[in-house]
Amino acid sequence: MPNRRQTKLLADLPTLPVMRDFLSRTLPGNSPGIRRVRDQVIEFSASPIARNVLLRGPIGVGKSTLARIIGLMKRIAPLSAGEARQLLDSIRFDGPNQIDLRSIVTWYVELPLTGLVESLAEAQLFGTDKGAFTGAISSAGIFERASTGAMAKGSEPAAAKLTGGIVFLDEIGELSAKLQAKLLPILSGGVYYRLGTEGKPDADLQFRGVTITASWRRLNDGLVRPDLLSRIAGYTIDVPGIDDRKEDFDSLLQGVQEALIKLVQVEIDRMRVVETRIDREYWLGRYDALKMLDHATRQRLARVEWNRHGNLRGLAVAVEQILVGGRDLEQVVAELPELGGEADQEPASNSDLIAGLMARTSTGDGLAAHVRAVELDQRRELRQNVLANPTALARMAAALGIDEVRLKVQLRQLDRERRADRRGNRP
């Protein structure tokens, strides 16, 4: 939260009322969690030197939506209030509070990292030179495109120069150890190269813009190397799930309904324009039949544990099926997918230690002896699992800052230490 001096600086910001009004509409609610998020967005956007922000939160809470909002706030923060309002009035939306990417494409570029093969991710991040590999053409990477405004012809040539360009990397924990290392100089303002231009004169590039990253996983457990984590998390914003802001549910549901109804109406209007032979009576009936959900339906949806079912993303899908598709409420709720969460993915927590202790055979030994035995078993499991998984080995080595050969030696030593500990604990 801003301190007293920051509060005074922000109070004098000409665009502050405009930013607050926009954020209250796109990030609705009055819970402490969402108010904190709005304050952090303003604090980050208003700083002329804040360059990196990490968005954390469970699946479906709207991290990509928030990233676009931050990109837009970073753009308007230096403007006059009137110019900021004019720019915001031109922004289009293509979903519940989801800014249409075409509205900000001249200074904002995003890349989801989930499922990308390493070679494709490297080309998209850093760009390629013609002939860098078979079939390669000359192409800018996302950092270069953002900083030059080269994604599209826009009416805002100053935007990329003003912000330096804004890049959003979704699910940063999916990036390989090799590419994490190559990303470091970019986030430090250092030199980087397109693939195939390394070492060529006048081929070096720099990125002076803003990098937004996001993840639903804990990144300090080896997914991201520590030196990279320290850079991307210059600011960190924790985005709460629906179950963590129950008092906001009505406003969230209202926003989802209004956005869906508007989208359906836009699509029906588009159909009528491009195809004059449509059954006008049927589609106008569908248009007129769109009504807000009744009180009983809203109450039933409020009782769903949305953190288990995709949060805002899951809620939007459910409302679409009920409101637009006419499906039965209880059937939709019964078929909500169980997405799980970070707890289902993370090994070796305190609960694992407790479970290990509860499963041990009674020997009459004290607590310390049992804790030591469980930890030694976990050490052996770590050794076996990492040595058997080359990807895990590479990521762990990168996170610890040592090479893989040295890490293998140290993992094997864990087992020797385990045997020595057991010998030392014998009566």
N, C-alpha and C positions, 0 to 999 in steps of 0.2 A: 504494500500500500504506500502511496506517496507520503513523504514526510512534510513538515510544515513549510519548508522552503520550496519543495516541489509543488505543493498545493498552491502557493502564491504564484509560482511561475505558470502553472496551468490555468489559474484563474484569469490571467492576463492574455491568454491565447485567444485570438479573434475567432478562430473556428470552433472553440470549445462547445458552445451551445449547439452548433450544427452537428458536431460529432456525437454529442450526447443524445440528441434527438434521433439521429440515424441508428445509433447502437440500441436505443430502447425499442426501436421497431424491428431490427434484425436479430437482436439477442434479447427477446422479451423475457420479463419476469422480474420479481422483486426479492428473490431469495438471496441470502448473503453470498452464496457461491457465484451466481451470475452477475451480481453487482460488482463483486471482486474482479471477474473477468472483464467487464466493461471498463473498470478503472485501469486495469493493467493494459488493455488495448490502447487507451488514450495516452497513458504514460509512455508506452513504447513508441507510439506513433508521433508523439510530440517531441521526442528527443531527436535532435539532428544527427547524432552520432550512434544511436542504437541501431545495430545492423543485423543481429541474429536473435531469433526467438524460437523456442521449442514449445510445441503444443502437445500436452499429454492428456489422455482421457480414454475411457473405454470405447469399444467399437460402437460406431453410429451416433456419437454425441454431436457431430457436426464440426469436426476439426478442419475439414476442407472448406466448409462454409466460413468458418472463422478466419482461415488463412486469406481468403479473398477479401473479407471485410477488413483485415489488417492491411492488406495491400492497398485497398481503397483509402483507408484512413491515413496511411503514410503519404499517399498522393495529395490529399486535400489539406493536411495539417498546416503547411506553410501559406496557404491561400488566404485571401480575405473571406469574410463570412459570406458575402454575396456570391463570389466566384465559387466557393465550396458548395453552396446550395444549388447553383446552376449546374455544376458538374454532377452532383448526386441526383438531380432530377432527370439526367440523361441515362442513368443506369437502368438496365433491364434485368429482370429476374426470370429464372427458368425453373423454379421450384420453391418450396417453403424457405424463404429468406436466402435462397441460393443465387448469388449474383451471376448473371450470364457472363461467361468468360469473354465473349466478344466485346463486352463493354469496357474491359480493362486490359485487353490483349496487347496494347501497345507498350505496356511497361511491366506486365505481370505474366510469368510463365510457370506452369506447374507440371510435375512429373511424378506419377505414382510408381514407386519402386518395387511393389509386390509383383512377383512372377517374372520380372525382367531377367533374361540371361545376361551374364556379365558383359559380353561383347556389345550387346545392344545398349545396355545401360551406359557403358563407357562412351559409345558414340553419341548418345543423346545428351550426356552430361557435358562432354568436352568438345564435341564436333569432330569432323573428319576432313582430311585433305584428299583430293582426288588421287587414287592409286594407293592409299594407305593400306588397303587390303583388297582382295578380289571383289570387284563390283563397287568399291567405295567411290562416292562422288564428293565434291567439295560442299560441305554442309556445316552450318554453325550449330554449336551446342546450346543448351538452354540458357547458360549464363551469358553467352555472347548475344543471343537473341534478345534476352531481357534488357541488357545494358545498351543495346543499339536500337531497340524498338523494331526489330526486323521481323516480328511475327506477322504483322499485317500493316497495311496502309491505314493510318489513323489520323484523326483530327487533332491529336495531341503530341506534336513532335517534341515538346519540352518535357513530357512526362518521364521518359526514360532518362533524360539528362538530369532532371531534378531528383529523382529517387535513386538513380544509378541502376535502375532495373530491380525487379523483385522476383525471386525464384522460390517456389514452394516444392519441397521434396517430401512427399507423403510416404510414411512408413520407412523412416531412415534406418531402422534396425535391420531392414532387409538387404542393405548394401553390403557387398562383400568386403573382406578385410583389405584387399588390394585397392578397391575404389575408395574406401574410406581414407586410406593413406594419400591417394591422389587428390582427394577433396580438400585436404588440410591447407595447402597453399592458397587456394581460392578464397577460403574463409578468412585468411589472414591478410588478404590484399596482395598476395604474392603472384608470381608469374605462373601461368599454365599454358598448355599448347593443345591445339587440335591434334587428333591422332594422325601420325605421319609427318608432323612438322617439328617434332622435338629437335632442338638444336639449330634449326634453320634461322638465318638472320631475319630480323624484323617479323618473326612469326609468333613472338610471345604475346600473350593476352593477359588482361587483368580485369577483375570484377570488383567494383566499388559499391555494389548495391546491397540489397537486403536479402537475407536468406531465412526463410521460414521452414522449419522442419516439424514433423509430427510423428507420433508413435502411440500405440495403445499398450506397448510392452514397457517394462522397466529396462532402461538402457544402461544402467550402471552395473549390470550383472554379466558383462562380457559381450553383449550384442554390439556395442559401439566402443571403439578404443577410447581411452580416457582423454587423450589430447584433443580428439575430435569432439567428444562430449562437452569438454570445457569451452569449446568455441561455439557450438550450436546452441548451448544453453545459456547464452549471455543474459537473456530473459527467459523465464519459464512460466507458462500459463497452464494451469490445471483446469481442464474443462469438465464440469460435473455432469454425471449422468442424470436421467430423469428421476430415478429413485432417490437421488441425493438433493433434489430440489422439487419435492412433491407439491409445495405451495405454488409452483409455477405451472402446474400441469394444465390448468384451464387456459392460460394464455398461450401455451405451446400448442395445444389442440386447436384453439381458435385460429392461430396462424397457419397451421397445416391445412385446415379445412378451407380457409379463404384462398390459399395458394392453389389448392387442387381444383376448386371451383373455377378460378380464373383460368387455369391451364386448360380445363375442359372447354370452357367457352371460347378461348382463343383457337383451340384445335377445330372446333365445330365451325367457327367463322372462316378459318383457313380452308376447310373442306368445301364450304359453300362457294368460295371464290375460285378455287382451282378446278372444281368439278361441278358444273352447273346441273348435271343430271341426278344429283343425289336426291334421296327421298326427303324433301325439305320438312314435311310434316313430322316424320319420325325424329329427325335430328333436332328440330326446334322443340319437340316434346322433351327430348333428353336434356336440352339446354334449360328449359323451364322447370324441369323436375329436380334440379339440383338444390337441395335444401341442407341447412346445417343439421348435424346430428342432434337427436333429442336428448333430454336430460338423462334418461335411464342408460342410454348408450354411452354417454360421456362418463357417467359414474362407473359403468362396468369397465371401460378402458382405463380409468384412473386406478383401478385395483390390480392391473397387470404389473408384474415385475419387469419393467422395460429394460433394465440393465442386462437381463438375461436374454432379451429378444431384440437387440439391436438399437435400443434407445430411440432417438428421433427418426432414424432411418426405418426402423421396424414399425414405429408408430405411423409414419407416412404411408407405408405399404398397407398396413391394416386399414387405415382410414380410406385409402383409395379403393380397396376391395369392398368396403361397406358402403361408402358414399357414392362412388362412381359405378362399381360393379354390381351393386345390389345384393351382395352376399350376406348370409346370415351371420349375425354378430358372434354368437357362441362358436360357430364353426370356424370363423376366422381366428378367434382367440385360441381355440384348441389346436389349430394348425400352425401357430407361430413357431418359427424355427428356434431351437436352442443354440445360441451362438457361443455359449460359454464365455470365458474371460481369461484374464491373465493368470488367475489362480489355477486354471486347468493346464497352463503351459509351463509354469515356473517350478523347477525342482528345488530341493534343499532349502526349505524354510523352517522356521521354528516349529510349525505344526508337524513337519516331518520328524523332527527330533522327538517331540512329544509322542508321536505315534510309534516311533522306534522303541522308546522307553516302555510304553504300555504293552508292546508285543514281546518284551523280553521275559525269559524264564526266571522265576524267583531263585536267587542264589544266596540271599542274606547279605550281599555286599552293599555298601553305601551308594548314595546317588552318584557321587563323582565317578565311581568305578563303572557304573552303567552308562553314564553320559560318555565317558571315554571310549567304551566299547562300541556304542552306537556311532560315534564320530569316526572311529577307525573303520567300521563297515562302510560308512559313507565315502571315506577316502578311497577305499578299494573300488567302490562303484564308480566314483569319478574317474579313477585311473582307467578302468576297463572301458567306460563309455567314450571318453575323449580319444583314447588311442584307437578305438574302432571307427571313429568318425572323422575323416580328414577335414571336413568343413568346420566342425566344432574345434578341432585342433588349430586350424589356421586362425579362426576368430579369437580363440583364447590367447594364442601367441601374440596376435596384434594388440589385443586389449592389455596384455601384461608388458608389452614392449620388448619381447624376447623372440629369438628365432625358434622355428618349430623343432629343430634338432635338440636344442637345449631344453625346450619344454618337454619333449619325449623323455629325456634323461631324468628330469625332475619328477615326472609322473611315475616313472618306474621306481624312483627312490621312495615315493609315498608308500609302496608296498613293503619295502625294506624297513622303513620307519615303523610301519604297522607291526611287523613281526618283532622288531626290537622293543616296541612298547609293550607288547604282550609278554615277552620274556621278562621285562623289567617289573611287570606287575604280578608275576607269579609269587605265591607265598614262599 
